[in-house]
């Protein structure tokens, strides 16, 4: 099988039809070029050029070889370019598992930023419960997870990319629905929390806020996502959510800012520590720049 460099030399001579000009184009001396062409001819078992003192012409064998040589060289160079771009995180597929609340603003913003920066990276997303994310990362079902206060697992790495204000989402007929902002204490008789097993750290974060405000929230039998999807909003109850959900509220609900500017929800990326995925590395670096996580 001819070496790629020999094919490159052959193409240069075939296009220039002059060994001196081909050598100059290849930035090499003419004698080594002539030797290389002879080696190629010996390997093929046929003369590729008619050489005279006046001119150099392709033989029939040379004419037959030229198109294939060009294709082979182009494919090899393309493969090298693809490998380099893949190693640089410019090509590939990134599978993202995300919590329900990220779909309102966080995930779309990250997706658009990735598309602008790396248009040839394919983003595959899957909504996922927080408690399922560690196993999905271990098994390789997803490359990275996007969650609010995800569970801390030793073999996983974490990066906070965004901090959000908290809002209380209530029915439009709720007694506080017209308030521009409220203190958390105002919801002492109304606030319900989703089952802890769905997202333990997020549940505990919300619970700590309520206890600091002097009350215990009620336990809900269903998740906030279920309420949101099927519209089971009780006029006398409220739930806490990141402020970005305000971009697409269900009918007959309102989002009221909770006046505790220091109590912010952390959106974090999670991935398997040591994962040699250039696209993932690119995505994590890009994500940390998209939002002000200070």
LINPEHU-V984958 format. One record per backbone hydrogen bond with DSSP energy under -1.0 kcal/mol. CO is the residue of the C=O (numbers start at 1). NH is the residue of the N-H. E is the energy in kcal/mol with one decimal. If there is no record, write none. Layout:
BEGIN
co	nh	e
CO	NH	E
CO	NH	E
END
This chain:
BEGIN
co	nh	e
3	7	-1.8
4	8	-2.4
5	9	-2.4
6	10	-2.5
7	11	-2.6
8	12	-2.0
9	13	-2.2
10	14	-2.8
11	15	-2.1
12	16	-2.2
13	17	-3.2
18	22	-2.3
19	23	-2.6
20	24	-2.2
21	25	-2.5
22	26	-2.2
23	28	-2.5
29	33	-1.1
30	34	-2.5
31	35	-2.3
32	36	-2.3
33	37	-2.2
34	38	-2.2
35	39	-2.3
36	40	-2.2
37	41	-2.5
38	42	-2.5
39	43	-2.2
40	44	-2.4
41	45	-2.8
41	46	-1.4
48	59	-2.1
50	57	-2.3
55	52	-2.5
57	50	-3.8
59	63	-2.7
60	64	-2.1
61	65	-1.9
62	66	-1.9
65	69	-2.6
66	70	-2.4
67	71	-2.3
68	72	-2.9
69	73	-2.4
70	74	-2.5
71	75	-2.8
72	76	-2.3
73	77	-2.6
74	78	-2.5
75	79	-2.5
76	80	-2.1
77	81	-2.4
78	82	-2.7
79	83	-2.4
80	84	-2.4
81	85	-2.5
82	86	-2.6
83	87	-2.4
84	88	-1.4
85	90	-3.1
86	89	-1.6
92	122	-2.8
94	124	-2.9
95	143	-2.5
95	144	-1.7
96	126	-2.3
97	146	-2.7
98	128	-2.7
99	102	-1.6
100	103	-1.5
101	104	-1.0
102	107	-2.9
105	109	-2.3
106	110	-2.2
107	111	-2.9
108	112	-2.3
109	113	-2.0
110	114	-2.4
111	115	-2.3
112	116	-2.1
113	117	-2.2
114	118	-3.7
118	121	-2.0
122	94	-3.0
124	96	-3.0
126	98	-2.1
129	132	-1.2
130	133	-1.3
132	136	-1.7
133	137	-2.4
134	138	-2.3
135	139	-2.4
136	141	-1.7
136	142	-1.2
144	97	-2.4
145	270	-2.2
146	99	-2.1
147	268	-3.3
153	156	-1.8
155	273	-2.2
157	271	-1.8
159	269	-2.8
162	267	-3.3
164	265	-2.9
165	243	-2.3
166	258	-2.2
167	241	-2.4
168	256	-3.0
169	239	-1.6
170	254	-2.5
171	174	-2.2
174	177	-1.7
176	179	-2.1
182	259	-3.3
183	186	-1.6
184	187	-2.1
185	188	-1.8
187	190	-1.8
187	191	-2.5
190	238	-2.0
191	218	-2.7
193	220	-3.1
195	198	-1.5
198	131	-1.3
199	203	-2.7
200	204	-2.5
201	205	-2.1
202	206	-2.4
203	207	-2.6
204	208	-2.4
205	209	-1.9
206	210	-2.1
207	211	-2.5
208	212	-2.2
209	213	-1.4
210	215	-2.2
211	214	-1.1
218	193	-2.9
223	227	-1.9
224	228	-2.6
225	229	-2.4
226	230	-2.6
227	231	-1.7
231	233	-1.7
234	237	-2.0
238	192	-2.4
239	169	-2.7
241	167	-2.9
242	245	-1.8
243	246	-2.0
244	247	-1.7
245	248	-1.8
250	253	-1.1
252	172	-2.5
254	170	-2.3
256	168	-2.9
257	182	-2.3
258	260	-2.6
260	263	-1.9
262	264	-1.1
265	164	-2.4
266	149	-1.6
267	161	-2.5
267	162	-1.4
268	147	-2.4
269	159	-2.0
270	145	-2.8
271	157	-3.3
272	275	-1.8
275	277	-2.0
277	281	-2.3
278	282	-2.3
279	283	-2.5
280	284	-2.7
281	285	-2.1
282	286	-2.5
283	287	-2.8
284	288	-1.8
286	289	-1.3
287	291	-1.0
291	293	-1.1
END
